[in-house]
Amino acid sequence: MNELLIGVSHWAIPLLLFFIPLYGYLRGVAVYEVFVAGAEDGFKVAVKIIPFLVGMLVAISVFRASGAMEIFARTLYPVLHLFDVPGEILPLAVMRPLSGGGALGLAAELIGAYGPDSFIGRLASVMQGSTDTTFYVLTVYFGSVGVRRYRYALALGLIADLSSLVAAIFICRLLFA
């Protein structure tokens, strides 16, 4: 059974890459022309989102460089201490909704400092995989299609990030503490 799964996993993507164009060709679709048109549209979207992406990255850099993230983390530290949550993960919890790359860097620092098998290392890994980059999604994806009124999406995204953080802490406490 294991060998079958390995065989399927090795051939799944190549078969899809072969089957999809073949299916389109058999249905009478000009496969190459449609692919080129889609790539052209994708490039236009990429160029369109650059200003939103640059603005978000500048805001994140200012937030970190000004020390605002450290102040915010120190402000919330007593609350985490009440629930016996290590304060070292707070910068990661703050950064994750802002920037995937920044959060990945912080997670790597935590894993490097405390080890991958430590509670902090495991919690950082679970947090990295269970939350999303809410502000990135709002600025890039919503900006690229022209959505300007996203108040409820922001609130719900941050609530989802908070619930993912709580769930990650709960599950890691349950499994690894």
MOZI-V913466 format. One record per residue. N is the residue number from 1. RES is the residue in one letter. PHI is phi in radians with two decimals (* if undefined). OMEGA is omega in whole degrees, -180 to 180 (* if undefined). Layout:
<<N;RES;PHI;OMEGA> <N;RES;PHI;OMEGA>>
This chain:
<<1;M;*;180> <2;N;-1.09;180> <3;E;-1.17;177> <4;L;-1.12;178> <5;L;-1.10;178> <6;I;-1.11;179> <7;G;-1.09;179> <8;V;-1.11;-178> <9;S;-1.16;179> <10;H;-1.27;-174> <11;W;-1.84;-175> <12;A;-1.09;-178> <13;I;-1.16;178> <14;P;-1.01;179> <15;L;-1.16;177> <16;L;-1.12;179> <17;L;-1.14;176> <18;F;-1.50;-173> <19;F;-1.21;-175> <20;I;-1.09;177> <21;P;-1.10;178> <22;L;-1.10;178> <23;Y;-1.06;178> <24;G;-1.08;179> <25;Y;-1.09;180> <26;L;-1.15;178> <27;R;-1.50;177> <28;G;1.54;179> <29;V;-1.49;174> <30;A;-1.34;-167> <31;V;-1.03;-176> <32;Y;-1.13;-179> <33;E;-1.12;178> <34;V;-1.16;178> <35;F;-1.09;-179> <36;V;-1.12;178> <37;A;-1.11;178> <38;G;-1.14;177> <39;A;-1.13;178> <40;E;-1.12;177> <41;D;-1.10;177> <42;G;-1.08;178> <43;F;-1.14;178> <44;K;-1.08;178> <45;V;-1.11;180> <46;A;-1.05;179> <47;V;-1.17;-179> <48;K;-1.17;-177> <49;I;-1.54;-179> <50;I;-0.97;179> <51;P;-1.04;179> <52;F;-1.15;180> <53;L;-1.14;179> <54;V;-1.10;179> <55;G;-1.05;179> <56;M;-1.15;-179> <57;L;-1.14;177> <58;V;-1.14;180> <59;A;-1.08;179> <60;I;-1.14;179> <61;S;-1.09;178> <62;V;-1.14;179> <63;F;-1.04;-180> <64;R;-1.35;-175> <65;A;-1.19;-179> <66;S;-1.31;-177> <67;G;1.56;-179> <68;A;-1.11;179> <69;M;-1.16;179> <70;E;-1.15;178> <71;I;-1.11;179> <72;F;-1.08;180> <73;A;-1.14;179> <74;R;-1.16;179> <75;T;-1.17;-178> <76;L;-1.51;-177> <77;Y;-0.98;179> <78;P;-1.06;179> <79;V;-1.15;178> <80;L;-1.13;-180> <81;H;-1.10;177> <82;L;-1.05;-178> <83;F;-1.71;178> <84;D;1.00;177> <85;V;-1.82;-179> <86;P;-1.10;-179> <87;G;-1.17;-179> <88;E;-1.12;-178> <89;I;-1.50;-176> <90;L;-1.06;177> <91;P;-1.01;177> <92;L;-1.15;179> <93;A;-1.11;179> <94;V;-1.32;-175> <95;M;-1.34;-174> <96;R;-1.00;177> <97;P;-1.19;-177> <98;L;-1.58;-172> <99;S;-2.63;177> <100;G;-1.16;180> <101;G;-1.16;177> <102;G;-1.11;178> <103;A;-1.16;178> <104;L;-1.11;176> <105;G;-1.09;178> <106;L;-1.15;178> <107;A;-1.10;178> <108;A;-1.12;177> <109;E;-1.11;179> <110;L;-1.11;180> <111;I;-1.16;177> <112;G;-1.16;-177> <113;A;-1.37;-173> <114;Y;-1.90;179> <115;G;1.68;-178> <116;P;-1.24;-179> <117;D;-1.70;177> <118;S;-1.37;178> <119;F;-1.08;-180> <120;I;-1.13;179> <121;G;-1.11;178> <122;R;-1.19;179> <123;L;-1.11;178> <124;A;-1.07;179> <125;S;-1.14;180> <126;V;-1.17;178> <127;M;-1.09;-179> <128;Q;-1.09;-178> <129;G;-1.59;-173> <130;S;-1.93;180> <131;T;-2.02;-178> <132;D;-2.17;179> <133;T;-1.61;-172> <134;T;-1.00;-177> <135;F;-1.20;175> <136;Y;-1.12;180> <137;V;-1.05;-178> <138;L;-1.15;-176> <139;T;-1.29;-174> <140;V;-1.43;-175> <141;Y;-1.25;179> <142;F;-1.18;179> <143;G;-1.12;-177> <144;S;-1.22;179> <145;V;-1.85;174> <146;G;1.49;177> <147;V;-1.31;-178> <148;R;-1.90;-177> <149;R;-1.83;-177> <150;Y;-2.18;-178> <151;R;-1.02;-178> <152;Y;-1.24;178> <153;A;-1.12;178> <154;L;-1.12;-179> <155;A;-1.07;-179> <156;L;-1.19;177> <157;G;-1.10;179> <158;L;-1.22;175> <159;I;-1.12;177> <160;A;-1.12;177> <161;D;-1.10;179> <162;L;-1.14;179> <163;S;-1.16;176> <164;S;-1.16;177> <165;L;-1.10;179> <166;V;-1.09;179> <167;A;-1.13;179> <168;A;-1.11;179> <169;I;-1.12;-179> <170;F;-1.08;-178> <171;I;-1.17;178> <172;C;-1.16;176> <173;R;-1.10;-179> <174;L;-1.15;-174> <175;L;-1.59;-169> <176;F;-2.04;-176> <177;A;-1.47;*>>
